Structure formats: structure tokens, C-alpha cells
Amino acid sequence: LSQEKNGNIGATLKSSNFNMITVTVLTKNSQETLEDTLSSVRGFPEVLVYDTGSTDTTLDIAKQFPNVKINQSEFIGFGPTRNKAAKLATHDWILALDSDEVLSSKLSQEILNTSLDPNFVYQIDRHNFFNGKWIKSCGGWYPDPVIRLYHRKKTQFTDSMVHEKISSQEMQIHPLSYPLLHTPYRNIHDFLKKMQVYSDLFASQKKDSKPVSLVQAIFHGSFAFFKSYFLKKGLKQGVEGFIISAYNGHTTFYKYLKLREVQKSQD
């Protein structure tokens, strides 16, 4: 992973698509990971950092990169926020990244050397890391193909508050060959912080759905752990696999508990 990051920092990118792509990056208190992300896309002519309330050095880091433009606004859910960022881009081709994702050097070259077709969306194989280890099992961690490169006049992200995706029903999907490198959690604090955020967004998004009981919350949480650790073979990843699977179970349990709480408050 570190070799890929270092390779990107020294990369010079040339392509017929060079002036056509805007990279969008959502940020909020992303000082620990943002420099690696922006270094990996510094060969692109425009990187739009869309910040939703950072109080750390995130914006200071972004200002160090000459190809970065900064916009600041409120967070309105991942899907809607990504779409707002895309509307501010100079170019119609959008490469949407998170602030803890790094383009491998080969992926950068591949994107910039591909003849892009507006009727296609482009799928990337995302490699997820924890404790410096590529996690090759566990629910939601592997395989993890994501569509991130698209033409904004042809499609956009869904309006989902969390787990947003590009609307690709009417589009053809073209898989790219090289990976996107992702480090979503650097320590246990990150797990707990994201558990809080994702469970809140889930409860807000699903509040008008069928009422949820405590028994359902327990069932969903228990099954999420079982699925991740046993069915998705998280046990093959050792300590990391157990931690990730336990996180999947706890997050699922608490998001249904929060949904239950929100529904009861509405009643």
C-alpha cells in the first residue's frame, strides 16, 4: 500500500482524457488520510474538495495542492452531497473518491488512458486495508467493486443518506483493471465513530419504514456477525477478521435500535 502511494506521488499523468475529468472528494476532519488521497490525484487538472464542516487541519492540507478547489457546505447525506459536489465541477466526467481512498498509480494511468464513453459507467475493484493488511474476506470488504467514474449528464448518485451508489440501470458497466486502495479504519476509534454516523443516517433514512422491534434488532445484528465471520469467511483474516465481523454485527444491531427509537419518538 505504501509503495502504491509513493508511486502516485511521483507520477506524471498524460492522456486524451486529461482535461475532461474532475475528481471530487468529500471531507470532514480528514487530516489523517487526505494528503495521501490528494497526492494520488495530483496529476488531474481539477480536484474538488467538498468539505462539510472540518475543524481540524483538513482545509490547510487541501490548500497545499495547486489543482485543488475547495467548497464548503452542510452535509445532507452521502448521495445528495456527492451530487451537489458534482454539479460544481468544471468537467462532465466525475471521479468520485472518499478522503480515505488512494488511486493506485496503475489505476491513475488506466483512467487517463481510457477512451471514455458517456454511455458507460466505470467500475473499480476496491482493496480494503486494516492494520496494513488487505482484507480478502468479511462481509462488505471483499470483493468490493464500486462504480466511481461517470458522466454527470448521463447519471448520478442515488439520494441515499448512506451506502449511496451510482444509478447504473440504464448504463453499461465497464470494469477497470487496477485497484482503488482504501483504508476505512485506522484504529478502534474510527470503528466507533463511523458506527455512530452510519447508524444515525440509517435510522433517518428508514424512519418511515415498517416498525422495528428489539427482537429484530438482535436478530439482524447476530446474523450480520455470523454472515461476515462464517459465511463470508472473516475467520480466515485472524484478529482483523474477528474485529471487522464484530463491528458489522454491532453496527447492524445499533442501527436497528436507533431506527426503533426514532419510530417510537414519531409515534
Secondary structure, DSSP 8 states (H G I E B T S, - for coil): -HHHHHHHHT-----TTTTTEEEEEEESS-TTTHHHHHHHTTTSSEEEEEES---SSHHHHHTT-TTEEEEE-----HHHHHHHHHHT-SSSEEEEEETTEEE-HHHHHHHHHS---TTEEEEEEEEEEETTEE---STTTSS-EEEEEEETTT--B---SSS--B--TTSEEEE-SS-EEE---SSHHHHHHHHHHHHHHHHHHHTTSS---HHHHHHHHHHHHHIIIIIT-GGGGHHHHHHHHHHHHHHHHHHHHHHHHHHHHH-
